[in-house]
């Protein structure tokens, strides 16, 4: 998996001494929230088929509906060629979780990514069922 460039590798929005050059609210256009139920920490995000090859853009560099994604959107599309959780994306990009949720919301609104729910954790059988199994094994 390729990593996103960091401060020492030419990232334009981070300065080691000063911290973020672009404030989070500037990355999101002042928006602060997206549906947290859809984009919880473990929701898996994957780039839609065909989006990764074309960068999700038409020949003019615009996404669906004339919307032009920011570099952070494009980094998310690149990262999510393989499914990543929301928290992993935030960690890779070194951005706040709220900012990543807003950016993911933009990509969802333009059908450039898909949200997949992780497989539910198997529920443990009740104590009664376990006792019946043990009793059945002992009866053999």
C-alpha positions as CSV (number, residue, x, y, z in Angstrom):
1,X,0.0,0.0,0.0
2,X,1.4,3.4,-0.9
3,X,1.6,6.0,1.8
4,X,0.4,9.5,1.5
5,X,3.3,12.0,1.4
6,X,4.2,13.5,4.8
7,X,5.9,16.7,5.7
8,X,9.4,15.4,4.9
9,X,8.1,14.0,1.6
10,X,6.7,17.3,0.2
11,X,3.2,17.5,1.6
12,X,1.9,21.0,1.0
13,X,-0.4,21.3,4.0
14,X,1.9,20.4,6.9
15,X,5.0,22.1,8.3
16,X,6.8,20.2,11.1
17,X,7.6,23.4,13.1
18,X,4.2,25.2,12.6
19,X,1.8,22.3,12.3
20,X,-1.0,22.3,9.7
21,X,-0.7,25.1,7.2
22,X,-4.3,24.6,6.1
23,X,-6.8,24.6,8.9
24,X,-9.2,21.7,9.0
25,X,-12.2,23.9,8.4
26,X,-10.6,25.2,5.2
27,X,-10.3,21.6,3.9
28,X,-14.0,21.0,4.5
29,X,-15.3,24.4,3.4
30,X,-16.5,25.2,6.9
31,X,-18.6,22.0,7.1
32,X,-18.2,20.1,10.3
33,X,-20.3,17.0,10.1
34,X,-21.6,14.1,8.0
35,X,-23.9,11.3,9.0
36,X,-21.8,9.6,11.7
37,X,-24.1,6.6,11.6
38,X,-23.1,5.8,8.0
39,X,-19.4,6.7,8.6
40,X,-18.6,5.3,12.0
41,X,-15.0,4.4,12.9
42,X,-15.1,0.9,11.5
43,X,-17.1,1.4,8.3
44,X,-15.1,0.2,5.4
45,X,-14.6,2.6,2.5
46,X,-13.8,1.4,-1.0
47,X,-13.3,3.3,-4.2
48,X,-16.0,2.6,-6.8
49,X,-15.1,0.5,-9.8
50,X,-13.7,2.6,-12.6
51,X,-13.1,5.6,-10.3
52,X,-9.6,4.7,-9.4
53,X,-8.4,4.3,-13.0
54,X,-9.9,7.7,-14.1
55,X,-9.3,9.3,-10.8
56,X,-13.1,9.6,-10.6
57,X,-12.8,12.5,-13.0
58,X,-13.9,13.3,-16.5
59,X,-11.4,14.6,-19.0
60,X,-11.7,18.2,-17.6
61,X,-10.7,17.1,-14.1
62,X,-14.3,17.3,-12.7
63,X,-16.2,14.7,-10.9
64,X,-19.9,14.0,-11.3
65,X,-22.1,17.1,-11.7
66,X,-19.1,19.4,-12.5
67,X,-17.7,19.0,-8.9
68,X,-13.9,19.1,-8.8
69,X,-12.4,17.1,-6.0
70,X,-9.7,18.5,-3.8
71,X,-6.3,16.8,-3.5
72,X,-7.4,15.3,-0.2
73,X,-10.4,13.7,-2.0
74,X,-8.0,12.3,-4.6
75,X,-5.7,10.9,-1.9
76,X,-8.7,9.1,-0.3
77,X,-9.7,7.6,-3.7
78,X,-6.1,6.3,-4.1
79,X,-6.0,4.9,-0.5
80,X,-9.4,3.2,-0.8
81,X,-8.5,1.1,-3.8
82,X,-8.4,-1.6,-1.1
83,X,-11.0,-1.3,1.6
84,X,-10.0,0.8,4.6
85,X,-11.9,1.8,7.7
86,X,-12.7,5.5,8.3
87,X,-10.2,5.6,11.2
88,X,-7.5,4.0,9.1
89,X,-8.0,6.7,6.4
90,X,-7.8,9.5,9.1
91,X,-4.6,7.9,10.4
92,X,-3.0,7.6,6.9
93,X,-3.8,11.2,6.0
94,X,-3.0,12.5,9.4
95,X,-6.3,14.4,9.4
96,X,-8.9,14.8,12.1
97,X,-11.7,12.2,12.0
98,X,-14.3,14.8,11.6
99,X,-12.5,16.3,8.6
100,X,-12.2,12.8,7.0
101,X,-15.9,12.1,7.5
102,X,-16.8,15.3,5.7
103,X,-14.4,14.5,2.9
104,X,-15.8,11.0,2.6
105,X,-19.3,12.4,2.6
106,X,-18.4,14.5,-0.4
107,X,-17.1,11.4,-2.2
108,X,-20.3,9.4,-1.2
109,X,-22.5,12.2,-2.5
110,X,-20.8,12.0,-5.8
111,X,-20.8,8.2,-5.9
112,X,-17.0,7.9,-6.0
113,X,-16.8,5.6,-3.0
114,X,-18.9,2.9,-1.4
115,X,-19.4,2.2,2.3
116,X,-19.3,-1.5,3.4
117,X,-20.3,-2.6,6.8
118,X,-17.8,-4.9,8.5
119,X,-19.0,-8.4,9.1
120,X,-20.9,-8.6,12.3
121,X,-19.1,-10.2,15.2
122,X,-20.5,-13.7,15.8
123,X,-22.6,-13.9,18.9
124,X,-21.5,-16.4,21.5
125,X,-24.0,-19.1,22.2
126,X,-25.9,-18.9,25.5
127,X,-24.6,-20.6,28.6
128,X,-27.6,-23.0,28.4
129,X,-26.5,-24.1,24.9
130,X,-23.0,-24.6,26.0
131,X,-24.0,-26.7,29.0
132,X,-26.2,-28.9,26.8
133,X,-23.3,-29.5,24.4
134,X,-21.0,-30.4,27.3
135,X,-23.7,-32.7,28.7
136,X,-24.1,-34.3,25.3
137,X,-20.4,-34.9,24.9
138,X,-20.2,-36.4,28.4
139,X,-23.1,-38.7,27.5
140,X,-21.0,-40.2,24.7
